[in-house]
Amino acid sequence: TSLSAARALLRSHGWSIHSGGTDSCQKPGTGAGECGAGIRKGAQLNFTMQYANGFITFNAMMAAIRSSWSEAGINVTLTQANVVDVLTVSSSCHPPAAKGCQWQMENWGNEGYAWTYSPDFYPTGGEIFQTGALSNFGGYSNPVNDANITATHLQQGTAAFYRYENY
């Protein structure tokens, strides 16, 4: 099941699984089988996610996401705000100032604010994942990913796309 796969993945990356509680890091570090950069021993998987309010179905979806993540020991505190505030908060944080950002996860939903490849439908990721892209609201920046995206525009064939997608 996806729950057992999630628990196995967390365990394989140094996290101690606590059924009915919040998972914690047992193996800090950046190597294989360790929790990751900047994560100290004993740190718990506690997050806050702000999402756009005003849509009953979206509220239900967010509650379902929180519930399924909690089964794997990931504790998410949900907060709501109007969609303009959610978009403003999420788009005001860009590298290298990302360390000062005051949010962990933002979700503005799919009520007319979701991003799409339309009208060009050329799925290179450049419009959303390339450093400085107009739709890169979260300020994601990665030089390897940028090079992979650029290659999808310059190289013929599918190899560049696979390299980008698999990265």
C-alpha atoms as an extended CHARMM CRD file, in Angstrom:
* protein
*
       167  EXT
         1         1  THR       CA              0.0000000000        0.0000000000        0.0000000000  PROA      1               0.0000000000
         2         2  SER       CA              1.0620000000        3.6110000000       -0.3190000000  PROA      2               0.0000000000
         3         3  LEU       CA              1.0400000000        3.9580000000        3.4860000000  PROA      3               0.0000000000
         4         4  SER       CA              3.5190000000        1.1280000000        3.9340000000  PROA      4               0.0000000000
         5         5  ALA       CA              5.6120000000        2.5370000000        1.0750000000  PROA      5               0.0000000000
         6         6  ALA       CA              5.6320000000        5.9840000000        2.7290000000  PROA      6               0.0000000000
         7         7  ARG       CA              6.7040000000        4.5220000000        6.0600000000  PROA      7               0.0000000000
         8         8  ALA       CA              9.4120000000        2.4300000000        4.3810000000  PROA      8               0.0000000000
         9         9  LEU       CA             10.7170000000        5.4710000000        2.5150000000  PROA      9               0.0000000000
        10        10  LEU       CA             10.8680000000        7.5550000000        5.6920000000  PROA      10              0.0000000000
        11        11  ARG       CA             12.5460000000        4.7140000000        7.6010000000  PROA      11              0.0000000000
        12        12  SER       CA             15.1250000000        4.2740000000        4.8220000000  PROA      12              0.0000000000
        13        13  HSD       CA             16.0060000000        7.9720000000        5.1530000000  PROA      13              0.0000000000
        14        14  GLY       CA             16.7160000000        7.8910000000        8.8800000000  PROA      14              0.0000000000
        15        15  TRP       CA             13.2760000000        8.6060000000       10.3320000000  PROA      15              0.0000000000
        16        16  SER       CA             11.8260000000        6.7230000000       13.2880000000  PROA      16              0.0000000000
        17        17  ILE       CA              8.1730000000        5.8410000000       12.6430000000  PROA      17              0.0000000000
        18        18  HSD       CA              5.7190000000        6.5220000000       15.4710000000  PROA      18              0.0000000000
        19        19  SER       CA              2.3040000000        5.0010000000       14.8110000000  PROA      19              0.0000000000
        20        20  GLY       CA             -0.3520000000        7.4090000000       15.9970000000  PROA      20              0.0000000000
        21        21  GLY       CA              2.2940000000       10.0770000000       16.6690000000  PROA      21              0.0000000000
        22        22  THR       CA              4.8340000000       12.1900000000       14.8400000000  PROA      22              0.0000000000
        23        23  ASP       CA              7.9110000000       10.6570000000       13.2070000000  PROA      23              0.0000000000
        24        24  SER       CA             11.3320000000       11.8800000000       14.3270000000  PROA      24              0.0000000000
        25        25  CYS       CA             14.8310000000       11.9490000000       12.8790000000  PROA      25              0.0000000000
        26        26  GLN       CA             17.0980000000        9.2520000000       14.3040000000  PROA      26              0.0000000000
        27        27  LYS       CA             19.9730000000        9.5450000000       11.8150000000  PROA      27              0.0000000000
        28        28  PRO       CA             20.8340000000       13.1790000000       11.0580000000  PROA      28              0.0000000000
        29        29  GLY       CA             23.0990000000       13.9510000000        8.1260000000  PROA      29              0.0000000000
        30        30  THR       CA             23.1990000000       14.1590000000        4.3570000000  PROA      30              0.0000000000
        31        31  GLY       CA             24.3720000000       10.6650000000        3.4650000000  PROA      31              0.0000000000
        32        32  ALA       CA             22.3740000000        7.6980000000        2.2870000000  PROA      32              0.0000000000
        33        33  GLY       CA             19.9200000000        6.6100000000        4.9610000000  PROA      33              0.0000000000
        34        34  GLU       CA             20.1160000000        9.9540000000        6.7910000000  PROA      34              0.0000000000
        35        35  CYS       CA             17.4070000000       12.5600000000        7.3990000000  PROA      35              0.0000000000
        36        36  GLY       CA             18.8560000000       15.3930000000        5.3240000000  PROA      36              0.0000000000
        37        37  ALA       CA             20.7500000000       18.6680000000        5.4940000000  PROA      37              0.0000000000
        38        38  GLY       CA             20.0040000000       20.8300000000        8.5100000000  PROA      38              0.0000000000
        39        39  ILE       CA             17.8080000000       18.2800000000       10.2480000000  PROA      39              0.0000000000
        40        40  ARG       CA             18.9070000000       17.5320000000       13.8120000000  PROA      40              0.0000000000
        41        41  LYS       CA             18.4390000000       14.2810000000       15.7030000000  PROA      41              0.0000000000
        42        42  GLY       CA             15.0110000000       14.2000000000       17.3140000000  PROA      42              0.0000000000
        43        43  ALA       CA             13.4840000000       16.7300000000       14.8830000000  PROA      43              0.0000000000
        44        44  GLN       CA              9.8740000000       15.8630000000       14.1960000000  PROA      44              0.0000000000
        45        45  LEU       CA              7.9420000000       15.8730000000       10.9390000000  PROA      45              0.0000000000
        46        46  ASN       CA              5.7310000000       18.8420000000       11.8730000000  PROA      46              0.0000000000
        47        47  PHE       CA              4.6440000000       21.2250000000        9.1540000000  PROA      47              0.0000000000
        48        48  THR       CA              2.1780000000       24.0490000000        8.6190000000  PROA      48              0.0000000000
        49        49  MET       CA              0.2660000000       24.3490000000        5.3650000000  PROA      49              0.0000000000
        50        50  GLN       CA             -1.7500000000       27.4320000000        4.5150000000  PROA      50              0.0000000000
        51        51  TYR       CA             -4.3930000000       27.0000000000        1.8620000000  PROA      51              0.0000000000
        52        52  ALA       CA             -7.0300000000       29.0400000000        0.0720000000  PROA      52              0.0000000000
        53        53  ASN       CA            -10.3610000000       29.0630000000        1.8750000000  PROA      53              0.0000000000
        54        54  GLY       CA            -13.8650000000       29.4950000000        0.5400000000  PROA      54              0.0000000000
        55        55  PHE       CA            -14.3150000000       26.1950000000       -1.2850000000  PROA      55              0.0000000000
        56        56  ILE       CA            -16.0650000000       23.3520000000        0.5500000000  PROA      56              0.0000000000
        57        57  THR       CA            -14.5660000000       20.6400000000       -1.6620000000  PROA      57              0.0000000000
        58        58  PHE       CA            -11.0640000000       22.0680000000       -1.2400000000  PROA      58              0.0000000000
        59        59  ASN       CA            -11.4920000000       22.1470000000        2.5490000000  PROA      59              0.0000000000
        60        60  ALA       CA            -12.4810000000       18.4790000000        2.4530000000  PROA      60              0.0000000000
        61        61  MET       CA             -9.5240000000       17.6210000000        0.2190000000  PROA      61              0.0000000000
        62        62  MET       CA             -7.0650000000       19.3670000000        2.5420000000  PROA      62              0.0000000000
        63        63  ALA       CA             -8.5120000000       17.5180000000        5.5390000000  PROA      63              0.0000000000
        64        64  ALA       CA             -8.1200000000       14.2170000000        3.6560000000  PROA      64              0.0000000000
        65        65  ILE       CA             -4.4970000000       15.0270000000        2.7820000000  PROA      65              0.0000000000
        66        66  ARG       CA             -3.7430000000       15.8870000000        6.3980000000  PROA      66              0.0000000000
        67        67  SER       CA             -5.3560000000       12.6510000000        7.5620000000  PROA      67              0.0000000000
        68        68  SER       CA             -3.4400000000       10.4420000000        5.1200000000  PROA      68              0.0000000000
        69        69  TRP       CA             -0.1140000000       12.1160000000        5.9330000000  PROA      69              0.0000000000
        70        70  SER       CA             -0.7650000000       11.6820000000        9.6610000000  PROA      70              0.0000000000
        71        71  GLU       CA             -1.0790000000        7.9230000000        9.1480000000  PROA      71              0.0000000000
        72        72  ALA       CA              2.5570000000        7.9730000000        8.0360000000  PROA      72              0.0000000000
        73        73  GLY       CA              3.5620000000       10.0710000000       11.0740000000  PROA      73              0.0000000000
        74        74  ILE       CA              3.7010000000       13.4290000000        9.2870000000  PROA      74              0.0000000000
        75        75  ASN       CA              1.9000000000       16.0750000000       11.3250000000  PROA      75              0.0000000000
        76        76  VAL       CA              0.4480000000       18.9550000000        9.2940000000  PROA      76              0.0000000000
        77        77  THR       CA             -1.2950000000       21.9330000000       10.8670000000  PROA      77              0.0000000000
        78        78  LEU       CA             -3.7040000000       23.4560000000        8.3590000000  PROA      78              0.0000000000
        79        79  THR       CA             -4.4520000000       27.1780000000        8.2570000000  PROA      79              0.0000000000
        80        80  GLN       CA             -6.7130000000       29.0280000000        5.8510000000  PROA      80              0.0000000000
        81        81  ALA       CA             -6.5130000000       32.4250000000        4.1510000000  PROA      81              0.0000000000
        82        82  ASN       CA             -8.0810000000       34.0490000000        1.1320000000  PROA      82              0.0000000000
        83        83  VAL       CA             -6.4700000000       33.0670000000       -2.1560000000  PROA      83              0.0000000000
        84        84  VAL       CA             -4.8710000000       36.4830000000       -2.7110000000  PROA      84              0.0000000000
        85        85  ASP       CA             -3.0660000000       36.2480000000        0.6250000000  PROA      85              0.0000000000
        86        86  VAL       CA             -1.9240000000       32.6900000000       -0.0880000000  PROA      86              0.0000000000
        87        87  LEU       CA             -0.5450000000       33.7010000000       -3.4960000000  PROA      87              0.0000000000
        88        88  THR       CA              1.1150000000       36.8090000000       -2.0510000000  PROA      88              0.0000000000
        89        89  VAL       CA              2.8150000000       34.8890000000        0.7580000000  PROA      89              0.0000000000
        90        90  SER       CA              4.0150000000       32.0910000000       -1.5110000000  PROA      90              0.0000000000
        91        91  SER       CA              5.3010000000       34.3460000000       -4.2870000000  PROA      91              0.0000000000
        92        92  SER       CA              7.1670000000       36.8210000000       -2.0820000000  PROA      92              0.0000000000
        93        93  CYS       CA              9.9390000000       34.3990000000       -1.1860000000  PROA      93              0.0000000000
        94        94  HSD       CA             12.8270000000       33.9560000000       -3.6450000000  PROA      94              0.0000000000
        95        95  PRO       CA             16.3600000000       32.5890000000       -3.3050000000  PROA      95              0.0000000000
        96        96  PRO       CA             18.7690000000       33.4860000000       -1.8480000000  PROA      96              0.0000000000
        97        97  ALA       CA             16.4470000000       35.0610000000        0.7580000000  PROA      97              0.0000000000
        98        98  ALA       CA             14.4860000000       31.8020000000        1.0890000000  PROA      98              0.0000000000
        99        99  LYS       CA             15.8700000000       31.1890000000        4.5900000000  PROA      99              0.0000000000
       100       100  GLY       CA             13.8320000000       34.1400000000        5.8470000000  PROA      100             0.0000000000
       101       101  CYS       CA             10.5560000000       32.9490000000        4.3720000000  PROA      101             0.0000000000
       102       102  GLN       CA              7.7450000000       32.6270000000        6.8530000000  PROA      102             0.0000000000
       103       103  TRP       CA              5.9060000000       29.7000000000        5.2730000000  PROA      103             0.0000000000
       104       104  GLN       CA              6.4660000000       25.9690000000        4.8400000000  PROA      104             0.0000000000
       105       105  MET       CA              3.7270000000       24.9060000000        2.4270000000  PROA      105             0.0000000000
       106       106  GLU       CA              1.1380000000       26.9240000000        0.5000000000  PROA      106             0.0000000000
       107       107  ASN       CA             -1.7150000000       25.6200000000       -1.6280000000  PROA      107             0.0000000000
       108       108  TRP       CA             -3.8550000000       28.0640000000       -3.5790000000  PROA      108             0.0000000000
       109       109  GLY       CA             -5.9820000000       25.2930000000       -5.0230000000  PROA      109             0.0000000000
       110       110  ASN       CA             -7.4900000000       24.7670000000       -8.3970000000  PROA      110             0.0000000000
       111       111  GLU       CA            -10.2940000000       27.3180000000       -8.4210000000  PROA      111             0.0000000000
       112       112  GLY       CA             -9.0360000000       29.3500000000      -11.3580000000  PROA      112             0.0000000000
       113       113  TYR       CA             -5.5810000000       29.8930000000       -9.8570000000  PROA      113             0.0000000000
       114       114  ALA       CA             -3.8830000000       26.6480000000      -10.7910000000  PROA      114             0.0000000000
       115       115  TRP       CA             -0.9080000000       26.7820000000      -13.1110000000  PROA      115             0.0000000000
       116       116  THR       CA             -1.0940000000       25.1200000000      -16.5270000000  PROA      116             0.0000000000
       117       117  TYR       CA              1.0790000000       24.7740000000      -19.6330000000  PROA      117             0.0000000000
       118       118  SER       CA             -1.6720000000       26.4320000000      -21.6570000000  PROA      118             0.0000000000
       119       119  PRO       CA             -1.5900000000       27.8030000000      -24.2870000000  PROA      119             0.0000000000
       120       120  ASP       CA              1.6730000000       26.2720000000      -25.5380000000  PROA      120             0.0000000000
       121       121  PHE       CA              1.4420000000       22.7800000000      -24.0120000000  PROA      121             0.0000000000
       122       122  TYR       CA              5.1980000000       22.2610000000      -24.3000000000  PROA      122             0.0000000000
       123       123  PRO       CA              5.9590000000       20.4920000000      -20.9900000000  PROA      123             0.0000000000
       124       124  THR       CA              9.5310000000       21.6040000000      -20.3850000000  PROA      124             0.0000000000
       125       125  GLY       CA              8.9170000000       22.9080000000      -16.8870000000  PROA      125             0.0000000000
       126       126  GLY       CA             10.5480000000       26.2100000000      -17.7360000000  PROA      126             0.0000000000
       127       127  GLU       CA              7.4390000000       28.2730000000      -17.0570000000  PROA      127             0.0000000000
       128       128  ILE       CA              7.1850000000       26.9960000000      -13.4850000000  PROA      128             0.0000000000
       129       129  PHE       CA             10.4660000000       25.3820000000      -12.3620000000  PROA      129             0.0000000000
       130       130  GLN       CA             13.2000000000       27.4770000000      -13.9910000000  PROA      130             0.0000000000
       131       131  THR       CA             14.9470000000       30.0440000000      -11.8030000000  PROA      131             0.0000000000
       132       132  GLY       CA             13.2000000000       33.4040000000      -12.1940000000  PROA      132             0.0000000000
       133       133  ALA       CA             10.2450000000       32.0690000000      -14.2130000000  PROA      133             0.0000000000
       134       134  LEU       CA              7.0990000000       34.1830000000      -13.9230000000  PROA      134             0.0000000000
       135       135  SER       CA              5.0190000000       31.2640000000      -12.6340000000  PROA      135             0.0000000000
       136       136  ASN       CA              7.7290000000       30.0490000000      -10.2290000000  PROA      136             0.0000000000
       137       137  PHE       CA              5.7470000000       31.3210000000       -7.2350000000  PROA      137             0.0000000000
       138       138  GLY       CA              7.7350000000       29.3350000000       -4.6930000000  PROA      138             0.0000000000
       139       139  GLY       CA             11.0910000000       30.6830000000       -5.8590000000  PROA      139             0.0000000000
       140       140  TYR       CA             12.4830000000       27.2300000000       -6.7200000000  PROA      140             0.0000000000
       141       141  SER       CA             16.0540000000       27.4630000000       -8.0010000000  PROA      141             0.0000000000
       142       142  ASN       CA             18.3890000000       24.6700000000       -9.0500000000  PROA      142             0.0000000000
       143       143  PRO       CA             21.2100000000       25.0840000000      -11.6160000000  PROA      143             0.0000000000
       144       144  VAL       CA             21.0870000000       21.4200000000      -12.7350000000  PROA      144             0.0000000000
       145       145  ASN       CA             17.3490000000       21.6580000000      -13.2880000000  PROA      145             0.0000000000
       146       146  ASP       CA             17.7940000000       24.9690000000      -15.1570000000  PROA      146             0.0000000000
       147       147  ALA       CA             20.3420000000       23.3450000000      -17.4960000000  PROA      147             0.0000000000
       148       148  ASN       CA             18.0380000000       20.3660000000      -18.0680000000  PROA      148             0.0000000000
       149       149  ILE       CA             15.1210000000       22.6680000000      -18.9310000000  PROA      149             0.0000000000
       150       150  THR       CA             17.2650000000       24.7400000000      -21.3020000000  PROA      150             0.0000000000
       151       151  ALA       CA             18.3800000000       21.5450000000      -23.0460000000  PROA      151             0.0000000000
       152       152  THR       CA             14.7380000000       20.6330000000      -23.8090000000  PROA      152             0.0000000000
       153       153  HSD       CA             14.5580000000       23.7770000000      -25.9390000000  PROA      153             0.0000000000
       154       154  LEU       CA             17.8850000000       23.3060000000      -27.7060000000  PROA      154             0.0000000000
       155       155  GLN       CA             18.1600000000       19.5740000000      -28.3890000000  PROA      155             0.0000000000
       156       156  GLN       CA             16.1020000000       17.4900000000      -30.7680000000  PROA      156             0.0000000000
       157       157  GLY       CA             14.6290000000       14.1790000000      -29.6970000000  PROA      157             0.0000000000
       158       158  THR       CA             13.3730000000       13.0320000000      -26.3280000000  PROA      158             0.0000000000
       159       159  ALA       CA             16.6230000000       12.4400000000      -24.4010000000  PROA      159             0.0000000000
       160       160  ALA       CA             16.6730000000       15.9720000000      -22.9520000000  PROA      160             0.0000000000
       161       161  PHE       CA             13.0460000000       15.6330000000      -21.8460000000  PROA      161             0.0000000000
       162       162  TYR       CA             13.7470000000       12.3440000000      -20.0870000000  PROA      162             0.0000000000
       163       163  ARG       CA             16.7790000000       13.8430000000      -18.3580000000  PROA      163             0.0000000000
       164       164  TYR       CA             14.6530000000       16.7900000000      -17.1450000000  PROA      164             0.0000000000
       165       165  GLU       CA             11.7330000000       14.5780000000      -16.0710000000  PROA      165             0.0000000000
       166       166  ASN       CA             13.9280000000       12.0730000000      -14.2550000000  PROA      166             0.0000000000
       167       167  TYR       CA             15.8960000000       14.7320000000      -12.3930000000  PROA      167             0.0000000000
